[in-house]
Structure formats: structure tokens, C-alpha cells
Amino acid sequence: MASHWKVTKQSVKAGEPIEAGDKITLTVKLKKKYAPAATDDAAAPSEEPSEDTSASDVPAEYTSALRSAQSYSDTMHMSKEGIRAQLTSDVADKFSPEAAAYAVKHVKADWNANALASAKSYQETMSMSPEAIRDQLTSDMADKFTPEQADFAVQHLND
């Protein structure tokens, strides 16, 4: 991946030693717009980064979106499309669609496990039936899991 940013100013000169925890400031200029292709693999149980993406190649907005996406997956057990919607929401994160696409492509998540965690929460806190849980998980107005992920979750509710 080519670099899309050019460093125009930095607070520490090249080759100058720094200590762990020191703060440095870089002023950068965008050379060209970076827009990763969105993937259509929502049913994949696990995703790993498909390419090496060093920090200098990825816009700050994209890495911020990825950190948010990872947090949503790890703590709220959200679906891929649920995360995408949250990241691009006008009343929530307000990331660009391109940043959200990058984030959901690179987030390390087990979507089946997220669906199962959400399903167990519905079962324990709301006493929902398996069919109601499946409907909630696949609803476009709610969790946005794929039918396959919802089926997995319902099948493993009592494991």
C-alpha cells in the first residue's frame, strides 16, 4: 500500500533520540484520498487484517474508526453491520462511510461469538424466546446480524 500522507513538519528532528512516552507532533498533508473497498463477507466467522497496514499508510480517521469498532465488538458484542451503522450514524460516531468500511474490514471479531453473547443477554435479561431472539438479532432496526450468525447463536444458547 502506498503512503497517502506527506509529513510537512515534525517536533522531533530525524535521528534525535526520544524516550518511551515522549510526545511528538507531526504535521501531515494528504496526498490523495484513501478509500478501501468494502467487503461483502458479513457471514465470515472471523476476520484478520488482509494486508499489512502500517500507521503511516492509514488516515487517522480510519484508525480511530477501527479502535471504536474493536471496542464495540469486544464490549457490546455488536454485528458487523451494526458496527458500520454505529460508526456512520449522524447522532453517534459520525465517521465517513470509507472509514467505517475500513474499520469493519480490519476489526478482529468473531461474529458468531458476538451473536451468541447478544442472544444470551436477551435470554437472561429479557426472558425472550429463541424465535424472538433470532428476530431481534437479524432485525435491520436492531442488531443486524446475518441469518447464519443468528442461527448459530440460537442453536448454542444453552451450551
Order of alpha helices (4+ residues) and beta strands (2+ residues): beta-beta-alpha-alpha-alpha-alpha-alpha-alpha
